Protein backbone atom coordinates (compact mmCIF):
# COMPACT_ATOMS: atom_id res chain seq x y z
CA UNK A 1 0.00 0.00 0.00
CA UNK A 2 2.86 2.38 0.81
CA UNK A 3 4.48 2.01 -2.61
CA UNK A 4 1.14 2.44 -4.40
CA UNK A 5 0.49 5.63 -2.42
CA UNK A 6 3.98 6.96 -3.16
CA UNK A 7 3.66 6.34 -6.90
CA UNK A 8 0.01 7.33 -7.40
CA UNK A 9 0.88 10.91 -8.38
CA UNK A 10 3.72 9.93 -10.72
CA UNK A 11 3.19 9.49 -14.44
CA UNK A 12 2.98 5.74 -15.17
CA UNK A 13 6.13 5.81 -17.29
CA UNK A 14 8.04 7.41 -14.36
CA UNK A 15 7.10 4.78 -11.76
CA UNK A 16 9.67 2.08 -12.61
CA UNK A 17 12.71 3.62 -10.94
CA UNK A 18 10.74 4.55 -7.82
CA UNK A 19 9.19 1.09 -7.47
CA UNK A 20 12.56 -0.62 -8.01
CA UNK A 21 14.19 1.58 -5.33
CA UNK A 22 11.37 0.88 -2.86
CA UNK A 23 11.61 -2.89 -3.47
CA UNK A 24 15.39 -2.69 -3.20
CA UNK A 25 14.97 -1.09 0.24
CA UNK A 26 12.80 -4.10 1.19
CA UNK A 27 15.55 -6.61 0.28
CA UNK A 28 14.48 -7.60 -3.25
CA UNK A 29 17.68 -6.28 -4.91
CA UNK A 30 15.41 -4.84 -7.62
CA UNK A 31 16.42 -3.12 -10.85
CA UNK A 32 14.43 -1.32 -13.53
CA UNK A 33 15.27 -1.41 -17.23
CA UNK A 34 13.11 1.01 -19.24
CA UNK A 35 11.89 0.04 -22.71
CA UNK A 36 9.79 1.71 -25.38
CA UNK A 37 6.58 0.00 -24.21
CA UNK A 38 7.28 0.19 -20.46
CA UNK A 39 10.20 -1.81 -19.09
CA UNK A 40 11.40 -4.81 -17.12
CA UNK A 41 11.47 -4.98 -13.34
CA UNK A 42 13.89 -7.61 -12.05
CA UNK A 43 14.08 -8.83 -8.47
CA UNK A 44 17.43 -10.54 -7.89
CA UNK A 45 16.46 -11.71 -4.39
CA UNK A 46 13.21 -12.90 -2.79
CA UNK A 47 12.87 -12.19 0.92
CA UNK A 48 9.73 -14.39 0.94
CA UNK A 49 11.22 -17.29 -0.99
CA UNK A 50 10.68 -19.95 1.68
CA UNK A 51 7.05 -18.93 2.13
CA UNK A 52 6.44 -18.49 -1.61
CA UNK A 53 7.69 -22.01 -2.38
CA UNK A 54 4.95 -23.43 -0.12
CA UNK A 55 2.28 -20.82 -0.79
CA UNK A 56 2.33 -19.63 -4.43
CA UNK A 57 -0.45 -17.19 -3.57
CA UNK A 58 2.33 -14.90 -2.31
CA UNK A 59 3.68 -14.61 -5.85
CA UNK A 60 0.23 -14.07 -7.34
CA UNK A 61 -0.37 -11.29 -4.80
CA UNK A 62 2.96 -9.69 -5.71
CA UNK A 63 2.05 -9.73 -9.40
CA UNK A 64 -1.33 -8.10 -8.63
CA UNK A 65 0.40 -5.50 -6.44
CA UNK A 66 2.85 -4.64 -9.23
CA UNK A 67 0.03 -4.23 -11.74
CA UNK A 68 -1.66 -1.83 -9.33
CA UNK A 69 1.53 0.08 -8.49
CA UNK A 70 2.51 0.50 -12.14
CA UNK A 71 -1.06 0.99 -13.37
CA UNK A 72 0.00 -1.31 -16.19
CA UNK A 73 -0.10 -4.84 -17.54
CA UNK A 74 2.44 -7.16 -15.87
CA UNK A 75 3.77 -10.40 -17.34
CA UNK A 76 6.13 -12.56 -15.28
CA UNK A 77 9.11 -13.68 -17.37
CA UNK A 78 11.09 -15.57 -14.72
CA UNK A 79 10.36 -16.81 -11.22
CA UNK A 80 12.73 -17.57 -8.34
CA UNK A 81 10.26 -20.01 -6.74
CA UNK A 82 10.32 -22.00 -10.01
CA UNK A 83 14.10 -22.30 -9.90
CA UNK A 84 15.14 -19.22 -11.90
CA UNK A 85 17.88 -16.88 -10.70
CA UNK A 86 15.50 -13.90 -10.49
CA UNK A 87 11.90 -12.83 -10.78
CA UNK A 88 11.42 -10.55 -13.75
CA UNK A 89 8.31 -8.81 -14.93
CA UNK A 90 7.65 -7.20 -18.29
CA UNK A 91 5.65 -4.04 -17.64
CA UNK A 92 3.54 -2.81 -20.56
CA UNK A 93 2.36 0.75 -20.14
CA UNK A 94 -0.48 1.66 -22.47
CA UNK A 95 -0.37 5.29 -23.43
CA UNK A 96 -3.90 6.62 -23.87
CA UNK A 97 -4.58 7.85 -27.39
CA UNK A 98 -6.21 11.24 -27.79
CA UNK A 99 -9.90 11.11 -28.62
CA UNK A 100 -10.49 11.00 -32.32
CA UNK A 101 -6.98 9.70 -33.09
CA UNK A 102 -6.69 6.45 -35.00
Residue pairs with C-beta under 8 A, 6 or more apart in sequence:
2 22
3 18
3 19
3 22
3 23
3 65
3 69
4 65
4 68
4 69
6 18
6 22
7 15
7 18
7 19
7 69
7 70
10 18
12 70
12 71
12 72
12 93
13 34
13 38
13 93
13 95
15 69
15 70
15 71
16 32
16 34
16 38
16 39
16 41
16 70
16 91
17 32
19 30
19 32
19 41
19 66
19 69
19 70
20 30
20 31
20 32
20 41
21 30
23 30
23 41
23 43
24 30
24 31
26 47
27 45
27 47
28 43
28 44
28 45
28 46
28 47
29 43
29 44
29 45
30 41
30 42
30 43
30 44
31 41
31 42
31 44
32 39
32 40
32 41
32 42
33 39
33 40
33 42
37 92
37 93
38 70
38 72
38 90
38 91
38 92
38 93
39 90
39 91
39 93
40 77
40 88
40 89
40 90
40 91
41 66
41 88
41 89
41 91
42 86
42 87
42 88
42 89
43 80
43 86
43 87
43 88
44 85
44 86
46 52
46 80
46 81
46 87
48 58
49 80
49 81
51 58
52 58
52 59
52 80
52 81
53 81
56 81
59 76
59 79
59 81
59 87
62 87
63 74
63 76
63 89
66 74
66 89
66 91
67 73
67 74
70 91
70 93
71 93
72 91
72 92
72 93
72 94
73 91
73 92
73 94
74 89
74 90
74 91
74 92
75 89
75 90
75 92
76 87
76 88
76 89
77 88
77 89
77 90
78 84
78 85
78 86
78 87
78 88
79 87
80 86
80 87
